[in-house]
Amino acid sequence: MKHYDYKTKGTCAVEIHFDIDDEKKIHNVSFDRGCNGNLKAISKLVEGQDAKGVADLLYGNTCGMKATSCADQLARGIKEAIG
């Protein structure tokens, strides 16, 4: 399992931490700052899921008037990690 730390851009959360195992499944997602309850829910929903599938699903999600969101930033971090 490999650990990743992704510094976000344009969100209340400032960093996202996650692991990707040898089968490309995502684990242990956590966010520094941001909307605590919503981000805990995202972390639970993606646990053990296919990393590419999670990235594809969440990519482009926005928050209010922002061009991104914490979910979108997670997707971007995963895409960067898996190439």
C-alpha positions in Angstrom: 0.0 0.0 0.0 1.3 3.4 -0.9 0.4 6.6 1.0 -0.3 10.0 -0.7 -0.6 13.6 0.6 -2.3 16.0 -1.8 -2.3 19.8 -1.2 -5.6 21.1 -2.4 -6.3 24.3 -4.4 -9.4 26.5 -4.0 -11.1 24.6 -1.1 -11.6 24.9 2.6 -9.7 21.6 3.1 -6.0 22.3 2.7 -4.7 18.7 2.3 -6.0 15.3 1.6 -4.4 12.0 2.7 -5.1 8.6 1.3 -3.6 5.2 0.5 -3.9 3.1 -2.6 -3.2 -0.6 -2.4 -1.7 -3.0 -5.0 -5.2 -3.6 -6.5 -5.7 0.1 -7.0 -8.3 0.4 -4.2 -8.5 3.5 -2.1 -8.2 3.5 1.7 -7.8 5.7 4.7 -9.0 9.0 3.1 -8.8 12.0 5.5 -9.0 15.7 5.0 -7.3 18.5 6.9 -9.9 21.2 7.6 -13.1 21.6 5.5 -16.7 20.5 6.2 -16.0 17.8 8.8 -19.2 15.8 8.5 -19.4 15.8 4.7 -15.7 14.9 4.3 -16.0 12.0 6.8 -19.0 10.8 4.7 -16.9 10.9 1.5 -14.1 9.0 3.2 -16.5 6.3 4.3 -18.2 6.0 0.9 -14.9 5.7 -1.1 -13.2 3.2 1.3 -12.2 0.1 -0.5 -13.4 1.4 -3.9 -11.6 1.3 -7.2 -9.4 4.5 -7.2 -10.0 5.2 -10.9 -13.7 4.8 -10.5 -13.8 7.2 -7.5 -11.7 9.7 -9.5 -14.0 9.5 -12.5 -17.1 9.8 -10.4 -16.0 12.8 -8.3 -13.9 14.8 -10.9 -15.5 18.1 -11.9 -17.8 18.3 -8.8 -18.2 21.9 -7.7 -19.0 23.6 -4.4 -21.3 26.6 -4.5 -19.8 29.2 -6.9 -16.3 27.7 -6.7 -14.9 25.9 -9.8 -13.8 23.0 -7.6 -14.8 21.2 -4.4 -13.1 18.9 -1.8 -14.5 15.9 -3.8 -13.1 17.3 -7.0 -9.7 17.8 -5.3 -9.8 14.2 -4.0 -10.4 13.1 -7.6 -7.5 15.2 -8.8 -5.2 13.8 -6.1 -6.1 10.3 -7.0 -5.6 10.9 -10.7 -2.2 12.3 -10.0 -1.3 9.3 -7.8 -2.4 6.7 -10.3 -1.1 8.5 -13.4 
